[in-house]
Amino acid sequence: AGGRRPVRYARPTLAARAARVLRDNDTGAVITAAPRLYPHMWSWDAAFISIGLARLDLPRAVAELETLFKAQWRNGMVPHIVFTDDDAYFPGPDRWGTDTAVDGPRDVRTSGICQPPVHAIAVQRMLEIARTSSPEERADAERFARSIWPALYSWHRWLVEYRTPGSSGLIAIVHGWESGMDNSPRWDVPYAAVNPGDELPPYVRKDVRVIGDPSERPTDKEYDRYLWLIEEMRRAGYDQKEIVRRSSFLVGDVFITALFAVSCDVLIELGTEFGQDEDKLADLALWASRARDAVAASCHSVSGMARDRDLRANRWLDTQTIAGFAPLLCGGAPDEVQLRLLSLLDSDRWCGHPGLLAPVPPSVSPMRPGFNPRQYWRGPQWPVVNWLFGWAFERRGWHERARKLREAGLRLTDDGAFGEYYEPFTGEPLGSTDQSWTAAVVLDWLC
Ligand code: 9WN
């Protein structure tokens, strides 16, 4: 641990190594999120993985998203995990107990929650990549984009129908895992109100056996809460309305809301091109505009940072994390707020911090009390999050900013370990290595 990294791969070698990670993590049925630690398919990982794969093998990229959407629940939810037969991860399908859920999928076993809606973004990116390739690939990608569009629409509709309770307009999550930023300090206040009951069935964690240093992972106390929320949902039979009414955790997630807004825009672009139903396009436009307004309305009057909202306690959550920059992903905040956010992002509190190995936004500001450079979503840099900001900046026409983030992302990952996350000062890869989505975004940056 510690110390600057000895190895820096040249770009062609780095690309070859990234491609090998995706190949090695392919079970034939799915590309697992990571070897050993995550032997299943995760929803937002699969989206990023497809983007990377599109450079290597378009049919394989298409198959990956098709596999995910085959597991889509009948009500439209795209589940956060599609399980393989491997039992090395906890909680597995038996603990989730979704087999008897009314809306659950048939023939596959899945978890009972969702993850950020980045799938439309992946489909559009795959299409862009295929269009630089052969006419056959282009035609295949277009066929795929057209055929998956209705499933993407019903996934977005599910988020609106079941997950926009109350008047904030923010998309609500019922578990920190849904945010994809599991133990981010964003959730500390709402999690403090989650009290695992005596009836929490016993369990044994498997993640800490795989990761040598357990302090890189969430704590046992956090896990008790994660498992308790699953217990509550399981008892509610995964009835979404019931869960949103009663679960002890209900939080408007500003980062998901921003991603949803921009994903709706992307879906409109795809739908317009492929002649989808006008009414559905109008729905998406309305959803995008409401989501954008909700993100803008969440911004703190002094810092400008976007905030999550605890929908159980009816209060804003002021904890400043990378999610506070959500308006930069989707736009819609007043210019003055946006400028404040951009200069904050560049400042020594974030990317401009003089100690960083690479100017990539950390998950939490290194200047913030409680910042932990090694622990999961409490400080380390996550390449996929960097990819999202770079992608959004490119889309918004901020090419120079996008280029800088790409270069910084490559600087962070040129050790070729494809860490799940990185220690911001030393660049040490943490968590899992050979993490598929890290390899995928590196491939996208390199091509
Ligand atoms: C729980 C797979 C997933 C990512 C999440 C990341 C982590 C799982 C875990 O791994 O979460 O879903 O066991 O910690 O936080 O963003 O999708 O890579």
Residues whose N, C-alpha, C, O or C-beta is under 5 A from the ligand:
A	BS01	9WN	A33 Y38 W42 D45 W177 G180 M181 D182
